[in-house]
Amino acid sequence: MVSKAVRSLRTLWEEVKAEKRLVLLLVSSAVLLTLAWYPGYYTTFLKLGLAKGNPHQLWWAHFYQFVVDLLLLVGVPVLLIKLVLKEQLRDYGVCLGDWRFAIKYLAVVFVVMAPFLYIGGKDAALFNEYPLVRGLFGQDGWTSMVLWELTYLLYYIAWEFHFRGVQQLGLEVRLGPVVAMLFQMMASTLIHVRKPFGETFSAIIGAFLIGIVVWRSRSILWGILLHWYIGASTDFWCYVHGKAAGLFSS
């Protein structure tokens, strides 16, 4: 009985060694996302009382989260890819890729999604959530809006590199494009579990829309732009509808 268990463990270990690249990518992803979602979350900044009393404290708290995300979800994987796996970053979408296809694809998706983003902004659950710094959003007109969206871009860079670069393109080598896309769809959707239902459900569709342009263009750049467009549009329409509901003073 004991010898059988030992043989089973040896067999399992051999499988782990045979799939060491896949194991490294998936295990490191799980660890890094957990660190980003707990100690790296903006609430940690607030609990520590950092920038307490500063009218922009919430903005700084999210900036802290975005910088941590860049370090954990981009910085650490880059080191693993270059130093451990000895692979090229362009294989993980860090390149311009097929920009001709990507521009055409994004142009169509931007137009098709526009009315849905407008309608989605009417959801009370959504405009009570976004913009994340709604107390300051629009306070100085377009200036504060643009500055916030530029800050928010850091988050999308980290998100897309990790989910569509590391998980999708990274796993595609072993799992194939369909399974890799399904995997990142599941993982990136589950990250939304704290969010309103409508946002979480639409994350399934968004994961495929972004996943397709990244798969076809071989570049995460276009995924970043698409995700940023969705996020910035959501902020804007939530601000418009939230203001109509009396949530904003400006």
N, C-alpha and C positions, 0 to 999 in steps of 0.2 A: 504493500500500500504506500509506504513511504517512498520506495524507489520509483514507483509510478508517478508520484507527485513531483519528485525531483526531476524525472525525465520531462514531465510536462512544463516545469519551470524553465528547464534548459531549452526546450523547444520554443517557449515563449520568448526567452532571451535572444535566441537566434533570429526570431522574427523581428524583434526590436532592432537588432543590429543590422538586419537586412533592410529595414525601413528607417534607418537613422535620420535621413534627411527629413522625411515626413514627420517623424517623432519630434525632431528638434523644432520644426516650424509650428506644429500644433501645440506642443507643451509650452513652448516659450510664448506663444500667442495667448494661451489660457492664463498664464502667470502674469503677463504684462497687462492684459485687459483687466484682470482682477485688481492689480495695483493701481491702474488708472481710474478704475471705477470706485475705489474706496479711499485710500490715502490721497490719491491724486484728484479727487472730486472737489468741486468748488466749495462744498460745505465744510471741508477740512480747513480751508483758509478762514472761513467765517468762525468756526469753532475755536480756532487759535487766537481769535481777536485781532488778526492782522488788519491794518488800515482802519481800525475801529474809529468811528466818528467821522471818517472821510465820506463825503457825500457820494463818492464814486467807489465805495467799498465793494459793492456787488460786481461792478465792472472789473475791478482788480481781482476779485475772487475768481471770476471766470477766466480772466487772463492767466492767472496761476494755473487753472485747470488745463488750458490750452497749451501752455508751455510744457507742463508735465506730460501731456499727451504726445507732444512732439518728441520729447526725450525718450519716453517709454515705447511708443508705438512706431516711431520712425528711427530714432537714434540707436536704440539697442538692436532692432532687427537689421539695420544697416551693418552694424559691427558683426553680427552673426553671419550675414550673407557674405561679407567681404573677407572676414578673418577665419571663419570656421568652415563655411561651405565653399569658399573660394569661387563665388559666382559673380556675374555681372548685374549691376542694378538695373540695366535696361531690360533684363529678363523679367524684372518685377514691375515694369511699366514706367521706369524713370527715363523717359525719352519723349520725343515729339510724336513718334508713331505715324500712323496713317492719318495725317491731319486733314486731308481732303475729304475723306469719308466722315471723320469726326465732326467737322464743321457743318456738313450737310445734315448729319444725324441730329446734332444739337439744335440746329435751326428749326427742324420739324418738331422735335420734342418740346422746345421752348414754347412754340405756338400752340401745340396741342394741350400742353399742361396749363397754360395761362388761365383759362376759365375755371379749371378745377382748383387751382391755387386761390383764385378769388373767392370761389364758393366755400372752400375749406376754411378761409379766414373768418367766415361768419360763425363757425362753430365756437360757442361760448367756452367750451373746455380748452380749445386751442388758443383763443385770444386772451384767456386768463393765464396761459402758460408763456406765450410769446408776445413780444420780444423778451428775452431773458432779463434784460435790463430796462424793462418798460418804464420805470420811473424816470429814466434819463433819455430814453429813446425819443427823438423828436424835440427834445428840450431846446436845442439850439437850431431847430429846423433841420435842413439836410445835413449839416455838419456832423451832428452827433449820430445821425443814422449811418452816414458813410463811414465814420470812424469805427462804429460798432461792427459793421459788416466786414471791415478790413481786419478787425480783431478776430471776428468769428471765422475768417478764412483760415486762420491757423488751425482751428479745430478740423475743418474739412480736409486740409492737407494731411493731418495725422490720420484721420478716419479712412480716407481713400487709400493712402499708402498701405495701411494695415489690412483692411478688409478686401480691397480689390487688388492690391499689389501683392502683399505677403500671402493672404489666404487664397484668393482666386488664381492669380497668375502663378503663384508659388506652388500651389497644390495641383494645378492643371497638368504639370509635367507627369505626375504620378496617377492622378485620378481622372484626367480627361477634362475637357472644358465644361461639359454638362454638370458632372458631379461637383466640380470645383465651384461653379456658379451657384449651385444649389446650397453648397456648404456655406459660402459667404452670405447668401440670402438668409439662411437660418440664423447664423451668428449675428449679423448686423441687425436683423429684426428683433432678436431677443434683447439686444442692448437697449431697445426702446421701451422695455416693459414698465418703466417708471412714467412713461409719457401718456398723453390722452389716447384713448382707443383708436380714434380716427388716424392719428399720426402713426401709431404702431402698425395698424393694418396696412396703411398706404406704404409703409417701409418695405413691405414685401414686393410691391410693384416697383418702387424706387430702386430696390436692390437689383432687379432684373434690367431695368432701363439703363442704370449705370453700368451694370455688369456687361451688358451687350456692347456698349461703346468701348469699354476697356478691352474686352476680348477681341473685338474686331480691329480696333486701332492699335492694340498692344501698348497703350499708354494710359497711365492713371491721370494725366493732366486733364483730359476731357471729362473724366469722372469727377474730378475736383470742381471743374467749372459747372457741371450739371448739378451737383449736390449744392454748391454755393448758390446757384440760381434758385433752386427750390427753397433753400433756407432764407435767403434774402427776400424772396417774394412772400414767403410765409410771414416773416417779420413785418413786412410792409402792409399786407392786407389785414393781418391781425391788429396792427396798430390802427389802421383806418376804421375797422369795425369795432375794435375795442374803444376807440375814442368816441365813436357814435354812441356806445353804451355807457359812456361816462367814466371809463377807466383811466383816461389820460387827461391831465390838466392843460397840456399844451395843444 
